[in-house]
Amino acid sequence: MPVSLERLIAEVEPNVITEQLTRECIQIVGADPDTLEEKKRNIAFREIECLAFSFKSIAKIDNLKGLEGLTKLQLDNNQLTKIENMAHLTNLTWLDLSFNKVTKIEGLGTLTK
């Protein structure tokens, strides 16, 4: 019997945003592929501009402190039900929350760019 994609997603263990996951999800445009992993390991959080947490089974937006330089944040295709803990990301110009099960949004009033 075929299993639906929605059922598979529901059975995946929720993930937490950690420093390791953040470093894995750093997007550096135009970076030399030979030095990309080293740059991801060594970049200061305040210098990160783009993160792609797509398809990471994230259940809660948390642990984004120190990422005030972020301009692009992808949180699509996760397990989010509540949008929170992003008020300090005032440099965001692009935010993708598509394909989540959001029922509550709060704290986005400071995101005006």
Buried (B, 14 or more C-beta within 10 A) or exposed (E): EEEEEEEEBEEEEEBEBEEEBBBBBBBBEEBEEEEEEEBBEEBEBEEBBBBBBBEBBBBBBEBBEBBBBBBBBBBBBBBBEBBBBBEBBEBBEEBBBEBBEEEEEEBBEEBEE
